[in-house]
Amino acid sequence: MIVTVSLNPALQVHYEADQVLRLGTANRVSRVRHQASGSGLTVAKLLQTFGHDVVAAGLAGGSSGELIRIGLARAGVATQFTRIGAESRRVVRIAAGPAGQVTSLEEPSPYITTEELGRLAADYRGLLDGAAAVVLCGSLPSGLPAETYGSLTSYATGAGVPVILDAGGSALRHGAARGPALVIPSGLPGDLETGGVQTADSLAAGLVAAGAGAVVLPTEGGVRVVTGQGVWQAAAPLAARPDHDEQAAADRRDALVAGFVPGIALGWSWPDMLRHAVALSCAATTDGAADLAAYEKLLPEVTVRGPGITA
């Protein structure tokens, strides 16, 4: 079983309007749909698509939290969220007019009490029995200390369960120091796509020295992975590299995280893990799913270079 942990999930509310939005007046909506949203939830759905036994855990509350549970259940993903008193946040996306121009409204995260954090820790430790891997994804909601990911990583590594950590800032630093198997930093100071490789590699080397087993650095059409034994690189063919749409980029990143999880859980080789992760990232769709036909086509076309190998 793979456990994904989302501490700040969102209910995405999609509105479609025939007319361009006008401020200061009523606007009619022609269609409404809801979607469980957040990196950890997307990772869980993608893992389920590939047949992995996965449980989505974390924090959820109110009617939004219930709709998140229902959405995941419809996707075939089991849930074991710790209930909170506050309402889980919502992200409203309004596509309006003939061009479908999108406007987003993002609610603030709920405040998490000390009592709720204690219940989360107890629920989480109960899930570690029999877990093959844990995925810690996304931002922290209000009220949670920066070392939260560090504590959750320690619980898992202490139980012999490898951790994949997708985080940024102080939460990343606290988590990386507790020995996760793999780290995917968010909010990198250097842009790998425009020549910031040295800066990012320096950050990655620091995280490895602090305790991370390996650090994944997304690049244009692929990844660099810094390990204690050297650097691995993988890339998709130029024709398969998607555009730079902001939402699509977020979906590709979530798919990249999901792509590394089976290899960490099952002990795949680095070349196999990299091919799977890059192909899945390039095959990600805008609804948080994957084009399986595109994935199958891309898988053998991903090139891999690393210590002593070019494939």
N, C-alpha and C positions, 0 to 999 in steps of 0.2 A: 504494500500500500504506500502511495505517495501522498503526503500531506502538504497542501498549500495554505499559507497563512496570509490573510488580508486584514490588516488592522484598520484600514480606512476605505472600505469598499463604497461604491456609489451605485445608486439606481439611476440609470440614464433614461431620461424621458424624451422621446423624439416627437416633435410636433411638425406636421407638414401643413403649410398654408399656401393657397393658390396665389394670393396677392403679396406684394412686398410689404413688410411690416411698416406700420405707421405709428410713431410715438404719440402718446396722449389721446389715443382712441382705442376702441375695441377692435380686435383682429380675430377673424374666424379661422379656426383650425379644421382642416379637412380629414386629418388622420392622426392618431396617437398610438404609439407603441412604447413598451418598456423593455429595458435590457439591463441585466446585471452587469456592472461595469467595474473596472479596476484591473490592474496588472495580474494580481494573484488569481482572480476569477477567470481571466482570459487564459492564463497558463493552465488552470484546472480543466477548462473546456477542451483545450487543444490536447492535453494528455489523454483525456477520455476519448477523444476522436481516434487516437492511435491505440486504443484498447487497454490503456493502463488503469489499474485500480487506484482511484484518486478520491480523496476527501478534501473538500474546501472548508477551512476553519478560519477563525478570526473573531471579529466583533461585528454585530449587527443588531439594530433595534428599530422599534416602531413599525409602521406600515411599510416604509421603504425597505426595511430589513426583511420583512416577510415577503415582499415582492422579489427581493434578491434571492431568497431561498427558493421560491416558486420557479423563478427563471432558471436557476441552476438545476433544479429537479427535472424540468422539461428538457434540459440538455443532457440528462442522464448522469449528472454529477451529484454525488452524495454530499451532504453538508452537516457540519457539527459546529456551528457558530456559538460563541458565548453571547448571551443576550445582554444588551445594555439598556439603560433607561431612556437615553436620548434617541432621537430619530437619526438613522443613517442618512448621510448627505445625498442630495440629488444633483444631477447635472442635466439641465434642460437644454436641448439642442433644437433650434427652430430652423427648418429649411423652408424658405419663403420665396415666392415669385417664380417665374418661368425658369430662371437660371438655378434655382434651388440654393441660393446663397444662405450659408449657415451662420446663425448667431447662437452663442452659447452663454448660459447663465450657470455659474457654479456656486453651490451653497457651501458655507463653511463646514468644516468637519465637526462631529459631535465631541463634547467634552467627556473624557473617560475618568471615572472615579477610581480611587485607590482600591475600593472593594471590588470593582469590576475587573481591574487589572489582576487582582489576586485570584478571582474565579477563572480568568483567562489562563493564567499560569497553571492552575490545577487541571483545567480541561485539556490544555496543550500537552502537559506531561502524561496525561492518560492516553493520548493519541500516539505517543512515541513507541509504545509496546507493539512491535510488529511492523513499524514503519520502515520502508526501504530508503526513504529520503524525505527531507523537509525543504520546502521552498518558502522563503520569507521575502515578500514583495511589497514595494510601494512606500508611500509616505506614512508618517505617524500622526494620528489624530491628536487634538488638543488634550492635554492632561497627561499624556504618556511621556516619560523621561527619555532622553536620547539613548540611554543604555538599554532600552527595551529589547532591541534586536540582539544586543550582546547577551542578555540573560537567556533569551529564547535559543540562541545558538549554543550557549553553554549547556542548557538542559539536553539538547539533542546530541551534541558531541559526547556528553557524559553518558548517554544511553547507547552510544555506538552508532548513531544515525547521522549520515552525512547531510550537510546543509548547503543549499544554494541561496545566496543572499543577493537581492537586487535592491539597492538603496543608495542614498547619497548623503553628503554632509557628515555631521557628527554621528548619526545613526549608522552610517557605513563604517566609520572608524571604530566605533565600539564593537560592532558585529565582527569586523575583520580580525580584531585582536583575540577573538575567542575560537579561532580555528575552523572556519567554514571551509568546505571542500572547494567551493567556487564562488567568486564574487563578480557581479556585473555592476560597476559603479554607474550612477546616474549623475548628470550635471558635471561632466568632466571639464576641467579648466582649459584643456587643449582640445581643439577640434581636429580629430584625426583626418577628416576629409579635406582639410585645408592646410595640412603641414604641421599639425601639433603632435606628431608621433613621439618625439623625444620627451615632451612634457608629460604626455599620458603614460608612456613607458616608465618614466621616473615615478609617477604616482603608483602605478601597478607594482613596481618593484618594492616600493615602500609598504604596500598592503601585504605583499607576500612575506616580507621581512617581519611584519607585525603578526602574522599567523595564518593568512589565507593560503589555501593550497594552490590556487590559480586565480588569475584575474582576466576577465574577458573585456576587450576593448573593441566595440563595434567600429567598423570602418565602412567606406563606400563599397557596398556590394559584398561585404564579408566581415571577418573578425581578425584581430590579433589576440593571442592568449599568452600571457606572461606566466611562466611557472618557475619553480626553483631550479629546473633542469634546462631551461632555455625558452625560446619564443616560438610559438606555432602561429601560422597564418593560413587562412582559408578564404577563397573568393569564388563567387559565382561568375559565370560568363557575362560579358558586358551586356549582351542582348537581354539577359534575364533580370538585370538590375532595375528595380522599380523607380517610379518618380519620387519627387521630394515633398509630396503633400504631407502636411503636418500630422493629420490623423493617421494616414497610412504609415508614416514613420513610427508612430507610437505602436501601431498594431504589429509592425515588423519587429520592433524591439521585444514586445511581449512574446512573440513567436520564437525569437532567438533564445530567450530565457527558457521557454518550454522545451526547445530543442536540445538543450544541454542536460536536462533533468534525467532522461532515461539512461544516458551514458554514465552519469555519476551514480545513479541508483544501482545499475547493473554491471558496472566496471568495464565499459567499452574502452577500446583503444582511442587515443586522441584523433587519429584520422577518421575513424568511423563517427565519433562524436561530432567533430567539426563538420563533416559532410551533412549529417542529419540536421544540425542546428542551422547552417547557412541555407540549405535547401528549404527548410521549413520557414525560415524568415522571409525568403524571397517569394514563397507561395502563400504568404498570409493575405487574407482578404480584409476588407474594411469593416466587416461585422465581427471581427475577432475569431474567425474560423480560418480554414486553410483550403486551398485548391489542391486536392490530393493528386489529381492528374499532373498538375504543374510540379508538385513535389517529386513525384516518381520520375519525371523527365529530368529534373534538375540534379537529382541525387548523384548520378554518376559523372556529372559535368563539373562538380565543385572541385577546384584544385586545392591541394593541401601541401604546405611546406613546413618543415619543422626540424628538430635536432636529428640529423642523419637521414632525412627522408624528403623526397619530393614526389607527390602523387597527384 
